[in-house]
Structures are given as structure tokens and as C-alpha cells.
Amino acid sequence: MARRRTAAVRPPARPWVLVATAVAALALLTIGRAPASPDPSSGPLPASSNGAATAGDPSDGSVAALASPSLAPPSPAASTPPSSPPPVAGRFGVGLLIADRGNGRLLIVDDAKHILWRFPVAGSLPKGQRFSADDAFLAPDGRTIVANDEGHQVIDRIDIASRRVIWQYGHYDTFGSAAGFLHTPDDAYPLANGDIVVADIRNCRILEISHAKRIVRHWGHAGDCSHRPPTSFDNPNGDTPLPDGGLLITEIGGSRVVRLNRDGRVVFDIHVPVRYPSDAQLDATGNVIVVDYSNPGAILRVSPKGRVLWRYGPRSGRARLDHPSLAIPLADGTIALNDDFRNRVIVVDPRTDRIVWQYGRTDVRGRGPGLLFIPDGIDIIPLGTMLS
């Protein structure tokens, strides 16, 4: 998630892939790696607060069981290590992918908070590189994950089975707008055709990049950060692909959410009443789910005409949000989100406005069992039929 140094910048965004093959489910059960330094663009860390527990807020104690870390990539024939618990089917299907940015890692956890998979391990990254991805999404092929590392100005495609970076776009630790360069990439989504779409925030454009590392389509132009969709965009930090082939674009400047159809035409262009919009998504009825990346933060459901239908934004206590960056609606009607600076991922039930699930300890940063440090991205890993 990019953070604006002046009046507005901080990108995050992403959709979740709704379909995964059975191959993905079998590939997920492996692990491990050492932390990278937190991305300095994340700003100061929040002070710990000890608000009173909200009624219905579940205990955020440590994970009951963890898979043992492995420092070597698994052999092709490797099966689930004996110490790894089987995935527990629940609200996330197989599990929830978390981009634990401050710890420089990706985790997949199941509904029972078992860790099923970790990245990176020894040999995962190109030589001399570190990892601090702020978003990560499962590809429709079910075999790879695409992660954008905005602090290092690159996008990585990761092979799930080997836990290695097998493709990278951008120039590590160097930003720019020329061919092959990015400037604060956010929400890099893998598409079914093998391409990747990304919000190139500070270049004020959205790019579709082919496997051959060519820009095959773009929305907006480097150097033009005015709000005139679909021609130009003001610091776009979200570019969620939609089932109809269109995009849902979030703009930091002006707090706008724009829906484009597959031909790039504007379906709607609305202002959302938040200070810092992040990673807008569509729910099953076509309404917009967007978070306010602020403290206190909020989650909103907004109609395509811009009317607020629901808002969750407690101002104090354990329920308060501190810079949430992505919220995604789940099939059961609840909403999962990463609450970045309170070091947790939670699930909120809009029917009761209560937290019904949590991973990470509120206001406690760490790397050990059940702990996170600035979790900046999430994605759903659907349950494959082989696990049913």
C-alpha cells in the first residue's frame, strides 16, 4: 500500500479470485522464511491502545497449532509434512492469504488459524533482493500468486509449489515511468489470460502487462494526474478486475471510485465520503465496498449512485480500525479486512457490527505464533473439491 507523503497517497487494492483449481488446494501445504525490514513508506507505527473489548469481539489469542517452518523447498513428490495440520474448511474455503508486509512474508491461514503455507524460504527470491509485498492475489491458474512490492517497485509472480519468484516486472529499488519501470505499484491482479493488471500509483495510470513484459493496455498516462476517467486518473491505488471484464478503480485524489466496462467506458464515477479510499471491491449486488485508510478508519458499502448504505467505523475501543487498507465481502455476508496498524486481520458481520473472527493480536506486532506486523493485503483461497 502506498502512503502519500502529502495530502493524499497511499495505495493498496486488490480483488480476490473467485475460482481456483483443485491443483491449487493441493499445492498450498508447505512453509517458512526470514523477515525483511518494514517498508519505510508505511509511516510511523501506531502506539498501543488498550480500549475496552467490544461485545462480541472474539479473543485474539495465539494460534492453537502451527505448521513447522521448513528452510528448504519441498521436493516435487513432497506431501504435507506430518507436523502440518490439515486445512479446516470454513468461511475462507481453504484459507486466507495474508500479505504480512512488516514481516516481509506471505501466509495462508485457515479458519482455525493454522498456518498452511509461508513465503519466502531460502532460495525464494532473486539474489540480493528482499521482500515486503503489500498485496498478493491467487492467480486463476491456481498454481501461482502475484504479489506487488510497492516499496521495491516490482511485481512478483510466485510459484506456489516451489515457493520461488518465477517472473518479475519493474526495476528493483528503482522507480520510473519508462518501459519496464513502475512508480509505487499497487494491487497487481493476475488475469485469466496470464496478464497482470496493476495500479501504477504515482505514474497515475493502470497497466495491463503481458507475460512477455509488454504493456498491452493502459488507462491513464504518466504525468497526467487529473480526474478525467477513462482518460486520466488522480493517483489510482486500486484496479480490481470484475467478472464482466471491466475494472473497479479507486483514486486517492478526490476520493473517487470509477467502474469501467470491458471496453474501457465509464459505468459509474462516484465520490465516496472517506478521507483516504483504498482498494474498492464490488459485492454480489453490485454495491461498492471501500475502506477509509485513516485512524479511526472505516468500512463503507456505497451504491453505484454514491449513497452510503452501511458504515462501520467505531471511534474507540478494540473495535476501532487504524488504517484498514482492503475489505472483501465473503459468501456468508461477512466482510474480511486487514486492519494494518492494529496488526490484525478481522472479519466483521454487518448484521451485528461485531468482529466475529480475528488473526493477530490487537496492537501487538510480532512474528511468532498468531502474530502479524502491518498486514497490508488479503485474498481468499477457495476450497477445492479434492478437499471436500
C-alpha positions as a Markdown table, in Angstrom:
| # | Residue | x | y | z |
|---|---|---|---|---|
| 1 | Met | 0.0 | 0.0 | 0.0 |
| 2 | Ala | 1.5 | 3.2 | -0.9 |
| 3 | Arg | 1.2 | 6.0 | 1.5 |
| 4 | Arg | 1.0 | 9.6 | 0.4 |
| 5 | Arg | 3.6 | 11.9 | 1.9 |
| 6 | Thr | 1.5 | 15.0 | 1.4 |
| 7 | Ala | -2.3 | 15.3 | 1.5 |
| 8 | Ala | -3.1 | 12.0 | -0.1 |
| 9 | Val | -1.1 | 8.9 | -1.1 |
| 10 | Arg | -1.3 | 5.5 | 0.0 |
| 11 | Pro | -2.2 | 2.8 | -2.3 |
| 12 | Pro | -3.5 | -0.6 | -1.7 |
| 13 | Ala | -6.1 | -2.6 | -3.6 |
| 14 | Arg | -6.9 | -5.8 | -4.9 |
| 15 | Pro | -9.8 | -8.2 | -5.6 |
| 16 | Trp | -10.0 | -11.8 | -4.7 |
| 17 | Val | -10.1 | -14.5 | -7.2 |
| 18 | Leu | -13.3 | -16.4 | -7.0 |
| 19 | Val | -12.2 | -19.6 | -8.7 |
| 20 | Ala | -9.3 | -21.9 | -8.0 |
| 21 | Thr | -8.5 | -25.3 | -9.4 |
| 22 | Ala | -8.1 | -28.4 | -7.3 |
| 23 | Val | -4.4 | -28.2 | -8.1 |
| 24 | Ala | -4.1 | -25.0 | -6.0 |
| 25 | Ala | -5.6 | -26.7 | -3.0 |
| 26 | Leu | -3.0 | -29.5 | -3.1 |
| 27 | Ala | -0.2 | -27.1 | -3.7 |
| 28 | Leu | -0.7 | -24.9 | -0.6 |
| 29 | Leu | 0.6 | -27.1 | 2.2 |
| 30 | Thr | 4.3 | -26.1 | 2.6 |
| 31 | Ile | 6.2 | -23.3 | 4.5 |
| 32 | Gly | 8.9 | -20.7 | 6.0 |
| 33 | Arg | 11.5 | -17.6 | 5.9 |
| 34 | Ala | 13.4 | -14.7 | 7.5 |
| 35 | Pro | 11.9 | -11.2 | 7.9 |
| 36 | Ala | 12.6 | -8.2 | 5.8 |
| 37 | Ser | 12.8 | -4.6 | 7.0 |
| 38 | Pro | 9.4 | -2.8 | 7.1 |
| 39 | Asp | 8.8 | -0.6 | 4.2 |
| 40 | Pro | 9.6 | 3.0 | 5.3 |
| 41 | Ser | 6.8 | 4.3 | 3.3 |
| 42 | Ser | 4.4 | 2.9 | 5.8 |
| 43 | Gly | 5.0 | 5.9 | 8.2 |
| 44 | Pro | 5.2 | 5.8 | 11.9 |
| 45 | Leu | 3.9 | 2.8 | 13.8 |
| 46 | Pro | 0.8 | 3.3 | 15.9 |
| 47 | Ala | 1.0 | 3.5 | 19.7 |
| 48 | Ser | -0.5 | 0.6 | 21.5 |
| 49 | Ser | -4.0 | 1.3 | 22.8 |
| 50 | Asn | -6.0 | -0.7 | 25.3 |
| 51 | Gly | -9.6 | 0.1 | 24.6 |
| 52 | Ala | -12.2 | -1.9 | 26.3 |
| 53 | Ala | -13.3 | -5.1 | 24.5 |
| 54 | Thr | -16.3 | -4.7 | 22.3 |
| 55 | Ala | -19.2 | -7.0 | 23.0 |
| 56 | Gly | -19.0 | -10.0 | 20.6 |
| 57 | Asp | -15.3 | -9.3 | 19.8 |
| 58 | Pro | -13.6 | -12.7 | 19.8 |
| 59 | Ser | -10.5 | -13.5 | 21.8 |
| 60 | Asp | -7.4 | -12.8 | 19.7 |
| 61 | Gly | -5.2 | -15.3 | 21.5 |
| 62 | Ser | -2.4 | -17.2 | 19.8 |
| 63 | Val | -2.8 | -19.9 | 17.1 |
| 64 | Ala | -3.7 | -23.3 | 18.5 |
| 65 | Ala | -1.3 | -25.1 | 16.2 |
| 66 | Leu | 1.3 | -24.1 | 13.6 |
| 67 | Ala | 3.0 | -25.9 | 10.8 |
| 68 | Ser | 6.7 | -26.3 | 11.4 |
| 69 | Pro | 8.8 | -24.0 | 9.3 |
| 70 | Ser | 10.9 | -25.6 | 6.5 |
| 71 | Leu | 14.0 | -23.8 | 5.3 |
| 72 | Ala | 14.3 | -25.9 | 2.1 |
| 73 | Pro | 11.9 | -26.0 | -0.8 |
| 74 | Pro | 9.9 | -29.2 | -1.0 |
| 75 | Ser | 10.8 | -31.9 | -3.4 |
| 76 | Pro | 8.3 | -32.4 | -6.3 |
| 77 | Ala | 7.0 | -35.5 | -4.6 |
| 78 | Ala | 6.7 | -34.0 | -1.2 |
| 79 | Ser | 3.4 | -34.3 | 0.6 |
| 80 | Thr | 2.1 | -32.4 | 3.6 |
| 81 | Pro | 4.6 | -32.5 | 6.4 |
| 82 | Pro | 3.4 | -34.7 | 9.3 |
| 83 | Ser | 3.5 | -31.7 | 11.6 |
| 84 | Ser | 1.3 | -29.6 | 9.3 |
| 85 | Pro | -2.4 | -29.6 | 10.4 |
| 86 | Pro | -4.9 | -30.4 | 7.6 |
| 87 | Pro | -6.8 | -27.4 | 6.3 |
| 88 | Val | -10.0 | -26.7 | 8.1 |
| 89 | Ala | -12.9 | -25.7 | 5.8 |
| 90 | Gly | -14.7 | -22.6 | 6.9 |
| 91 | Arg | -15.5 | -19.1 | 5.8 |
| 92 | Phe | -12.4 | -19.0 | 3.7 |
| 93 | Gly | -12.6 | -22.3 | 1.8 |
| 94 | Val | -9.0 | -23.5 | 2.0 |
| 95 | Gly | -7.7 | -20.4 | 3.6 |
| 96 | Leu | -6.9 | -16.7 | 3.8 |
| 97 | Leu | -3.8 | -15.3 | 2.1 |
| 98 | Ile | -2.2 | -12.5 | 4.1 |
| 99 | Ala | 0.5 | -10.1 | 2.9 |
| 100 | Asp | 2.2 | -9.5 | 6.2 |
| 101 | Arg | 4.2 | -6.6 | 4.9 |
| 102 | Gly | 6.1 | -5.5 | 8.1 |
| 103 | Asn | 7.4 | -9.1 | 8.5 |
| 104 | Gly | 8.3 | -9.4 | 4.8 |
| 105 | Arg | 6.2 | -12.5 | 4.2 |
| 106 | Leu | 3.1 | -14.1 | 2.9 |
| 107 | Leu | 1.0 | -16.5 | 5.0 |
| 108 | Ile | -2.0 | -18.7 | 4.2 |
| 109 | Val | -4.1 | -19.5 | 7.3 |
| 110 | Asp | -7.3 | -21.4 | 7.6 |
| 111 | Asp | -10.4 | -20.6 | 9.5 |
| 112 | Ala | -9.0 | -22.4 | 12.6 |
| 113 | Lys | -5.8 | -20.2 | 12.4 |
| 114 | His | -3.5 | -22.9 | 11.3 |
| 115 | Ile | -0.7 | -21.7 | 9.0 |
| 116 | Leu | -0.8 | -23.8 | 5.8 |
| 117 | Trp | 1.9 | -22.1 | 3.7 |
| 118 | Arg | 4.6 | -19.4 | 4.0 |
| 119 | Phe | 6.7 | -17.4 | 1.7 |
| 120 | Pro | 9.6 | -16.8 | 1.2 |
| 121 | Val | 12.0 | -19.5 | 2.1 |
| 122 | Ala | 15.7 | -19.9 | 1.4 |
| 123 | Gly | 16.2 | -19.5 | -2.4 |
| 124 | Ser | 12.8 | -17.9 | -3.0 |
| 125 | Leu | 14.0 | -14.5 | -4.1 |
| 126 | Pro | 16.3 | -13.2 | -6.8 |
| 127 | Lys | 19.8 | -12.7 | -5.5 |
| 128 | Gly | 20.3 | -9.5 | -3.4 |
| 129 | Gln | 16.6 | -8.8 | -3.1 |
| 130 | Arg | 14.3 | -8.5 | -0.1 |
| 131 | Phe | 10.5 | -8.9 | 0.1 |
| 132 | Ser | 7.9 | -6.7 | 1.6 |
| 133 | Ala | 4.8 | -7.2 | -0.6 |
| 134 | Asp | 1.7 | -5.2 | 0.4 |
| 135 | Asp | -0.8 | -7.1 | -1.7 |
| 136 | Ala | -0.9 | -10.7 | -3.0 |
| 137 | Phe | -3.6 | -12.5 | -5.1 |
| 138 | Leu | -4.1 | -16.1 | -6.2 |
| 139 | Ala | -4.0 | -16.4 | -10.0 |
| 140 | Pro | -6.8 | -18.1 | -11.9 |
| 141 | Asp | -4.4 | -20.9 | -12.8 |
| 142 | Gly | -4.4 | -22.0 | -9.1 |
| 143 | Arg | -0.6 | -22.5 | -9.2 |
| 144 | Thr | 0.8 | -19.1 | -8.8 |
| 145 | Ile | 0.4 | -16.0 | -6.6 |
| 146 | Val | 1.1 | -12.4 | -7.8 |
| 147 | Ala | 2.4 | -10.0 | -5.2 |
| 148 | Asn | 3.2 | -6.3 | -5.7 |
| 149 | Asp | 6.1 | -5.0 | -3.7 |
| 150 | Glu | 5.5 | -1.2 | -4.0 |
| 151 | Gly | 8.4 | -0.3 | -1.7 |
| 152 | His | 10.8 | -2.1 | -4.0 |
| 153 | Gln | 9.0 | -1.0 | -7.2 |
| 154 | Val | 8.4 | -4.6 | -8.5 |
| 155 | Ile | 5.7 | -7.1 | -9.2 |
| 156 | Asp | 6.5 | -10.8 | -8.4 |
| 157 | Arg | 4.8 | -14.0 | -9.7 |
| 158 | Ile | 5.4 | -16.8 | -7.2 |
| 159 | Asp | 5.1 | -20.5 | -7.9 |
| 160 | Ile | 3.2 | -22.0 | -5.0 |
| 161 | Ala | 4.7 | -25.5 | -5.1 |
| 162 | Ser | 8.4 | -24.4 | -5.2 |
| 163 | Arg | 7.9 | -21.1 | -3.4 |
| 164 | Arg | 10.1 | -19.2 | -5.8 |
| 165 | Val | 9.8 | -16.0 | -7.8 |
| 166 | Ile | 9.5 | -17.1 | -11.4 |
| 167 | Trp | 8.7 | -13.8 | -13.0 |
| 168 | Gln | 9.3 | -10.2 | -12.1 |
| 169 | Tyr | 8.4 | -6.8 | -13.6 |
| 170 | Gly | 9.9 | -3.5 | -12.8 |
| 171 | His | 13.4 | -2.5 | -11.7 |
| 172 | Tyr | 14.2 | -3.4 | -8.1 |
| 173 | Asp | 14.5 | -0.4 | -5.9 |
| 174 | Thr | 14.3 | 2.0 | -8.9 |
| 175 | Phe | 11.2 | 3.9 | -9.9 |
| 176 | Gly | 10.4 | 5.5 | -13.2 |
| 177 | Ser | 7.8 | 5.8 | -16.0 |
| 178 | Ala | 9.7 | 4.5 | -19.0 |
| 179 | Ala | 9.1 | 1.0 | -20.4 |
| 180 | Gly | 9.8 | -1.6 | -17.8 |
| 181 | Phe | 9.6 | 0.8 | -14.8 |
| 182 | Leu | 6.9 | 1.4 | -12.2 |
| 183 | His | 6.4 | 4.0 | -9.5 |
| 184 | Thr | 4.6 | 2.7 | -6.4 |
| 185 | Pro | 2.8 | -0.3 | -7.9 |
| 186 | Asp | -0.3 | -1.4 | -6.1 |
| 187 | Asp | -2.9 | -4.1 | -6.4 |
| 188 | Ala | -1.3 | -6.3 | -9.0 |
| 189 | Tyr | -4.0 | -8.7 | -10.1 |
| 190 | Pro | -3.4 | -11.8 | -12.2 |
| 191 | Leu | -5.9 | -12.2 | -15.0 |
| 192 | Ala | -7.2 | -15.4 | -16.6 |
| 193 | Asn | -5.2 | -14.8 | -19.8 |
| 194 | Gly | -1.9 | -14.7 | -17.9 |
| 195 | Asp | -1.6 | -10.9 | -17.9 |
| 196 | Ile | -1.3 | -8.8 | -14.8 |
| 197 | Val | -3.2 | -5.5 | -14.2 |
| 198 | Val | -1.7 | -3.1 | -11.8 |
| 199 | Ala | -2.3 | 0.4 | -10.4 |
| 200 | Asp | 0.9 | 2.3 | -11.0 |
| 201 | Ile | 0.0 | 5.0 | -8.5 |
| 202 | Arg | 2.5 | 7.8 | -8.8 |
| 203 | Asn | 2.5 | 7.5 | -12.5 |
| 204 | Cys | -1.3 | 8.0 | -12.4 |
| 205 | Arg | -2.1 | 5.0 | -14.7 |
| 206 | Ile | -3.3 | 1.5 | -14.7 |
| 207 | Leu | -1.3 | -1.0 | -16.8 |
| 208 | Glu | -2.1 | -4.5 | -18.2 |
| 209 | Ile | 1.3 | -6.3 | -18.6 |
| 210 | Ser | 1.7 | -9.5 | -20.6 |
| 211 | His | 3.9 | -12.5 | -19.6 |
| 212 | Ala | 6.4 | -11.2 | -22.2 |
| 213 | Lys | 6.6 | -8.0 | -20.1 |
| 214 | Arg | 4.9 | -5.8 | -22.6 |
| 215 | Ile | 2.3 | -3.2 | -21.8 |
| 216 | Val | -0.7 | -4.4 | -23.8 |
| 217 | Arg | -3.3 | -1.9 | -22.5 |
| 218 | His | -3.2 | 1.1 | -20.3 |
| 219 | Trp | -5.7 | 3.6 | -18.7 |
| 220 | Gly | -4.3 | 7.0 | -17.9 |
| 221 | His | -0.8 | 8.4 | -18.7 |
| 222 | Ala | 2.3 | 9.1 | -16.7 |
| 223 | Gly | 2.5 | 12.8 | -15.8 |
| 224 | Asp | -1.3 | 13.5 | -16.1 |
| 225 | Cys | -2.9 | 13.1 | -12.6 |
| 226 | Ser | -6.2 | 14.8 | -13.3 |
| 227 | His | -9.5 | 13.1 | -12.7 |
| 228 | Arg | -11.0 | 12.6 | -16.2 |
| 229 | Pro | -11.8 | 8.9 | -16.5 |
| 230 | Pro | -11.2 | 7.0 | -18.6 |
| 231 | Thr | -8.5 | 9.3 | -20.0 |
| 232 | Ser | -6.7 | 10.2 | -16.8 |
| 233 | Phe | -6.8 | 9.3 | -13.1 |
| 234 | Asp | -5.7 | 11.0 | -9.9 |
| 235 | Asn | -3.3 | 8.6 | -8.0 |
| 236 | Pro | -5.2 | 5.4 | -8.6 |
| 237 | Asn | -4.4 | 2.8 | -5.9 |
| 238 | Gly | -6.9 | 0.1 | -6.8 |
| 239 | Asp | -7.8 | -1.7 | -10.0 |
| 240 | Thr | -10.0 | -4.6 | -9.1 |
| 241 | Pro | -10.8 | -6.8 | -12.1 |
| 242 | Leu | -14.6 | -7.6 | -12.5 |
| 243 | Pro | -16.3 | -10.7 | -13.8 |
| 244 | Asp | -17.6 | -8.7 | -16.8 |
| 245 | Gly | -14.1 | -7.9 | -17.9 |
| 246 | Gly | -14.2 | -4.4 | -16.6 |
| 247 | Leu | -12.2 | -2.7 | -13.7 |
| 248 | Leu | -13.2 | -1.0 | -10.5 |
| 249 | Ile | -10.7 | 1.8 | -10.0 |
| 250 | Thr | -10.0 | 3.6 | -6.7 |
| 251 | Glu | -8.5 | 7.1 | -6.8 |
| 252 | Ile | -6.9 | 8.7 | -3.8 |
| 253 | Gly | -7.2 | 12.2 | -5.2 |
| 254 | Gly | -10.8 | 13.3 | -4.8 |
| 255 | Ser | -11.8 | 10.1 | -3.1 |
| 256 | Arg | -13.3 | 8.6 | -6.3 |
| 257 | Val | -14.4 | 5.1 | -7.3 |
| 258 | Val | -14.8 | 4.5 | -11.0 |
| 259 | Arg | -16.3 | 1.5 | -12.7 |
| 260 | Leu | -15.2 | 0.8 | -16.3 |
| 261 | Asn | -16.7 | -1.8 | -18.6 |
| 262 | Arg | -14.6 | -4.2 | -20.7 |
| 263 | Asp | -14.3 | -1.6 | -23.4 |
| 264 | Gly | -12.9 | 1.0 | -21.0 |
| 265 | Arg | -16.1 | 3.1 | -20.9 |
| 266 | Val | -17.3 | 4.6 | -17.6 |
| 267 | Val | -20.2 | 2.8 | -16.0 |
| 268 | Phe | -20.2 | 5.0 | -12.9 |
| 269 | Asp | -17.9 | 7.6 | -11.3 |
| 270 | Ile | -18.8 | 8.4 | -7.7 |
| 271 | His | -17.3 | 10.3 | -4.8 |
| 272 | Val | -17.1 | 8.2 | -1.6 |
| 273 | Pro | -17.2 | 10.1 | 1.7 |
| 274 | Val | -13.9 | 9.0 | 3.2 |
| 275 | Arg | -10.6 | 10.8 | 3.7 |
| 276 | Tyr | -8.4 | 8.1 | 2.0 |
| 277 | Pro | -10.2 | 5.5 | -0.1 |
| 278 | Ser | -8.5 | 2.2 | -0.6 |
| 279 | Asp | -9.0 | -0.9 | -2.8 |
| 280 | Ala | -12.7 | -0.7 | -3.6 |
| 281 | Gln | -14.5 | -4.0 | -4.3 |
| 282 | Leu | -18.0 | -4.9 | -5.6 |
| 283 | Asp | -20.3 | -7.0 | -3.5 |
| 284 | Ala | -22.7 | -9.6 | -5.0 |
| 285 | Thr | -25.4 | -7.0 | -5.6 |
| 286 | Gly | -23.1 | -4.5 | -7.4 |
| 287 | Asn | -22.6 | -2.1 | -4.5 |
| 288 | Val | -19.1 | -0.8 | -3.7 |
| 289 | Ile | -17.2 | -2.0 | -0.6 |
| 290 | Val | -14.5 | 0.5 | 0.3 |
| 291 | Val | -12.3 | 1.3 | 3.3 |
| 292 | Asp | -11.1 | 4.6 | 4.7 |
| 293 | Tyr | -7.4 | 4.3 | 5.2 |
| 294 | Ser | -7.4 | 6.6 | 8.3 |
| 295 | Asn | -7.3 | 6.5 | 12.0 |
| 296 | Pro | -10.0 | 5.9 | 13.0 |
| 297 | Gly | -10.8 | 4.1 | 9.8 |
| 298 | Ala | -14.0 | 2.7 | 8.4 |
| 299 | Ile | -15.6 | 0.3 | 6.0 |
| 300 | Leu | -18.4 | 1.5 | 3.8 |
| 301 | Arg | -21.0 | 0.0 | 1.5 |
| 302 | Val | -21.9 | 2.5 | -1.2 |
| 303 | Ser | -24.5 | 2.3 | -4.0 |
| 304 | Pro | -23.4 | 2.8 | -7.6 |
| 305 | Lys | -25.1 | 6.3 | -7.3 |
| 306 | Gly | -22.9 | 7.2 | -4.3 |
| 307 | Arg | -25.4 | 6.7 | -1.5 |
| 308 | Val | -24.0 | 5.2 | 1.7 |
| 309 | Leu | -25.9 | 2.1 | 2.6 |
| 310 | Trp | -23.8 | 0.9 | 5.6 |
| 311 | Arg | -20.8 | 2.2 | 7.6 |
| 312 | Tyr | -18.7 | 0.6 | 10.2 |
| 313 | Gly | -16.3 | 3.0 | 11.9 |
| 314 | Pro | -16.1 | 2.7 | 15.7 |
| 315 | Arg | -14.0 | 5.6 | 17.1 |
| 316 | Ser | -12.6 | 4.0 | 20.2 |
| 317 | Gly | -12.0 | 0.6 | 21.9 |
| 318 | Arg | -11.0 | -2.7 | 20.5 |
| 319 | Ala | -13.3 | -2.3 | 17.5 |
| 320 | Arg | -11.6 | 0.9 | 16.3 |
| 321 | Leu | -9.8 | 0.5 | 13.0 |
| 322 | Asp | -6.4 | 2.0 | 12.3 |
| 323 | His | -5.6 | 2.4 | 8.6 |
| 324 | Pro | -7.5 | -0.6 | 7.2 |
| 325 | Ser | -6.5 | -1.0 | 3.6 |
| 326 | Leu | -8.7 | -3.7 | 2.0 |
| 327 | Ala | -12.1 | -5.2 | 2.8 |
| 328 | Ile | -13.6 | -8.0 | 0.8 |
| 329 | Pro | -17.1 | -9.4 | 1.1 |
| 330 | Leu | -17.4 | -13.1 | 1.9 |
| 331 | Ala | -20.1 | -15.6 | 0.7 |
| 332 | Asp | -21.7 | -15.7 | 4.1 |
| 333 | Gly | -22.4 | -11.9 | 4.1 |
| 334 | Thr | -19.5 | -11.0 | 6.4 |
| 335 | Ile | -16.6 | -8.8 | 5.4 |
| 336 | Ala | -12.9 | -9.6 | 5.9 |
| 337 | Leu | -10.4 | -6.8 | 6.2 |
| 338 | Asn | -6.8 | -6.1 | 7.2 |
| 339 | Asp | -6.5 | -3.5 | 9.9 |
| 340 | Asp | -2.9 | -2.6 | 9.1 |
| 341 | Phe | -1.7 | -0.6 | 12.1 |
| 342 | Arg | -3.5 | -2.7 | 14.7 |
| 343 | Asn | -1.6 | -5.7 | 13.4 |
| 344 | Arg | -4.6 | -7.9 | 12.7 |
| 345 | Val | -6.9 | -9.3 | 10.1 |
| 346 | Ile | -10.6 | -9.4 | 11.1 |
| 347 | Val | -14.0 | -10.4 | 9.9 |
| 348 | Val | -16.9 | -8.1 | 10.6 |
| 349 | Asp | -20.6 | -9.1 | 10.4 |
| 350 | Pro | -22.5 | -6.1 | 9.0 |
| 351 | Arg | -25.8 | -7.5 | 10.5 |
| 352 | Thr | -24.5 | -7.0 | 14.1 |
| 353 | Asp | -21.5 | -4.7 | 13.5 |
| 354 | Arg | -19.4 | -7.1 | 15.5 |
| 355 | Ile | -16.0 | -8.7 | 14.9 |
| 356 | Val | -16.6 | -12.4 | 14.5 |
| 357 | Trp | -13.1 | -13.6 | 13.7 |
| 358 | Gln | -9.6 | -12.3 | 14.1 |
| 359 | Tyr | -6.0 | -13.3 | 13.3 |
| 360 | Gly | -3.2 | -11.4 | 15.0 |
| 361 | Arg | -3.3 | -9.7 | 18.5 |
| 362 | Thr | -4.7 | -6.3 | 18.7 |
| 363 | Asp | -2.0 | -3.6 | 18.9 |
| 364 | Val | 0.7 | -6.3 | 19.3 |
| 365 | Arg | 3.2 | -6.6 | 16.5 |
| 366 | Gly | 5.3 | -9.7 | 16.1 |
| 367 | Arg | 6.4 | -12.7 | 14.0 |
| 368 | Gly | 5.6 | -15.6 | 16.3 |
| 369 | Pro | 2.5 | -17.8 | 16.7 |
| 370 | Gly | -0.6 | -15.9 | 15.9 |
| 371 | Leu | 1.1 | -12.5 | 15.4 |
| 372 | Leu | 1.4 | -10.1 | 12.4 |
| 373 | Phe | 3.1 | -6.8 | 11.7 |
| 374 | Ile | 1.3 | -4.4 | 9.4 |
| 375 | Pro | -0.8 | -6.9 | 7.4 |
| 376 | Asp | -1.4 | -4.9 | 4.3 |
| 377 | Gly | -3.3 | -7.3 | 1.9 |
| 378 | Ile | -5.6 | -10.3 | 1.9 |
| 379 | Asp | -7.1 | -12.7 | -0.6 |
| 380 | Ile | -9.4 | -15.7 | -0.4 |
| 381 | Ile | -8.1 | -19.2 | -1.3 |
| 382 | Pro | -11.2 | -21.1 | -2.3 |
| 383 | Leu | -11.8 | -24.7 | -1.3 |
| 384 | Gly | -11.0 | -27.2 | -4.0 |
| 385 | Thr | -13.3 | -30.2 | -4.5 |
| 386 | Met | -10.4 | -32.6 | -3.6 |
| 387 | Leu | -10.5 | -31.3 | 0.0 |
| 388 | Ser | -14.2 | -31.8 | 0.4 |
